[in-house]
Amino acid sequence: MENMSDRIKIASRVKEARILAGLSQAQAAQKMDLQRPAISEIEAGNRKVSAEELLLFSELYQVNTSWLLCQDDDNEDQMNEEFKFAARELSKLSQEDVKKLYDILKILPNK
């Protein structure tokens, strides 16, 4: 049985992933075919997330489901700092530079 603190941890990860993906709640809801209040309720920990929704969040936000489920706590602090650093640096770039960086990232090999 899922306890409330687990739900809050998952909710926090879902919200963090959305923010790092650069999406608003409305944009995420539209892409997932949900209403915006559903995203808000999930991120607040007031609504459980189905397995299917976890998979959709994972794909949309380009994060591992294990990360969303807080199953990778060993590397969590380092990853959080790296994501925060990347987000800060990206926020400083112009739209044109972000597009250039995105184009470069698309050609890098996947692991």
N, C-alpha and C positions, 0 to 999 in steps of 0.2 A: 504494500500500500504506500502510495506517495504521501510524504508528509508536507506540511505547508512550507517549511524552509527549503525543501527541494524544489517546490514549485516556484518560490521566489528566486532561487538561484538560476533556474532555467529561464524564468521571465527576464531576469537581468541580462543573461547572455543573449537572448533573442533581441532585446532592445539594443544592446551594445553592437551586435552584428548588423542590425538595421542602420544604425547611425554610421558605423564604419563603412557600410555599403553606400552611404550617401543618399538614402531614401527616406522620404517622409512616411508617416504611418499611412497616409492616404495612398501614396504610390505603392507601398508594399501590399496594401489591401487590394488595390486594383489588380496588381500582377498575380495575386493569389486567389482572386475571385472571392474575396471576403469583404465584409463591410468594415470601414475604418474603426468603429467601436470594438470590433472583435480583436483587432491588433492591439488596441489600447488595453483591453481587458486581459489579454495574454501577457502583455508587457508589465502590467501591474500585478500579475500573479493571481488575478481573480478568476481566470478561466484556464482550465486544463488544455494542454496542447495534445492533439491526436498524433499518432505515429505518422500519418500522412502529412499533416501540417509540419511536423518536424522535418520531414524529407523536403517539403517545399521550401521551408525557411533555409535549410541547408543549401539547396540549389540556388535560390534567389540571392542569398547573402554570400555565397561561395565560402562556406565554413563547413567543417566536419560536424556530423551529427553528434559525435562523441564530445566535441567541444560544447555544443549547445546543451548537452546533457550533463555537463560538468564532470566528465569521466577522464579528463586529461589534466588533473590538478598538478601533476609533476612539473609541467612546463608552463603552467598558467601565468605566473608572474612575468616571466620573460616574454611570453607571447603578447600579453597585455601591453607591456611597455613598448614592444616593437610595433604593435598596431597603433598605439597612441602616437608614437613618434611619426609613423608613416602618415597618419591622419593629419597631424599638425603640419608636416611638411607639404602634403598635398593641398591643404587649405591656403597655403601661401602662393601657390602657382596660379598663373592666369589660365583661363579656359583653353586657350590655344596650347599652352604647355601641358596641361592635363591631357588633352587629346593626343599630343605627341607621345607622352609617356604611355598612355593607353595603347597606342599603336605599337610601341616598342614591346610592351608586356605581352601583346598578342603573338608576337613572333618567337618569344622565348619557349624553349621546350618544356613540356609538362613532365613532372616527376612521376 
